[in-house]
Amino acid sequence: MRRNVGDVMTTRVVSVLPDAPVSRAVDLMRRYGFSALPVANARYHLVGMISLLDVLRLRESRPWAADDA
């Protein structure tokens, strides 16, 4: 049986604003059990994605800035 993306996608969309602190994205991912979030502007247009891997890379490159993530 062939499945389409619409058959398996998450329909509960949770997004974060581009100017939100990284910690906000981490909190939302933790709360909803997501490994990534869409980043949308104030008009709900998709401008990017942030993932747990992005956060780990940030922490690895800036270990002194743990409050950022």
Secondary structure by P-SEA (a helix, b strand, c coil): cccccccccccbbbbbcccccaaaaaaaaaaacccbbbbbcccccccccccaaaaaaaaaacccccccc
